Amino acid sequence: MQGYKAPRILFTNHLETIYPALFRTVNGIQYQRERINTPDQDFLDLDWLTNNSKKLVILSHGLEGNSSRAYVKGMAKIFYQHGYDVLAWNYRGCSDEINRQLRFYHSGATDDLDVVVHHAISKGYSEINLVGFSLGGNLTLKYVGEQSDLLASQINRVATFSVPLHLHSSSLKIASSANGIYARRFLKTLKRKVALKASLMAGIDTQDLNRITNLFDFDNAYTARLHGFAGALDYYERCSSLYLLNKIKRPTLLVNACNDPFLSEKCYPQDFKNHSYLFTEYPKRGGHVGFAQFNKNGVYWSELRALQFIQTGT
């Protein structure tokens, strides 16, 4: 497959990132929602497209995303059109209702992905493929790596895009002045979610919430504490998928654009060229969860690349 070439009109990495997020529309997607319970009496909302196929693709979205984001719908649409069933799941607190427990979601919450995978297995799928974006890409790679030999036999192939493999250095990159617009947007919705949760249940201190101005401090004050980590650094180190890539034992594609404004240098590892299962691609352009194409019937390059890899392993 030909490598990615950005449209001329998207001439900076920020345009490549912002245009798809704000202006892309994906029509023709009508999910059927299913709510399942988690072992700790919480719930996850799953959105399905079904062809009565035995082949399934599970989509994992990015930070503060959900199944309605254009990048999720675009990926769902191409696989559905090619005969796959699709499951786009929403992390805790990312659907239309706040979740029940103090915890919500984070970059390494593979326990919830495991619940989703085994729920899909219980429905009789003989082939399950995993596709993850950004935070969801890290989550997916961490899951496949930590499961390694124990990964369910139904898991066939994996494709991930725009993945912050090393969480600490990527959090510093997002906190840079050039990326302020993104950090403020993420923080706005994260803070709102924490404030809402605090209004509904005890155990969350919001006294300093409004003073937080970057994702590191948010993760240190809330993500880490609510999910059992000693602090942001402990959370980042324990949840970075970079440290588990060598344990992956399913054909796995990692695509990170070199001009991605969110990713640090550590997100482009060069030492996996002889890995039996991991295929890394670092196109020069693409932005973050971008890879836009025009005059391609609305299909983005990343969607074509994921379909090709899931179908053929190349």
Helices and strands as residue ranges (DSSP letters): H 13-23, E 32-37, E 43-49, E 55-60, H 70-81, E 85-90, H 110-122, E 127-133, H 135-147, G 148-150, E 155-161, H 167-174, G 177-179, H 180-200, G 209-211, H 215-218, I 219-223, H 224-226, H 232-239, G 241-247, E 252-255, G 265-267, E 278-281, H 301-312
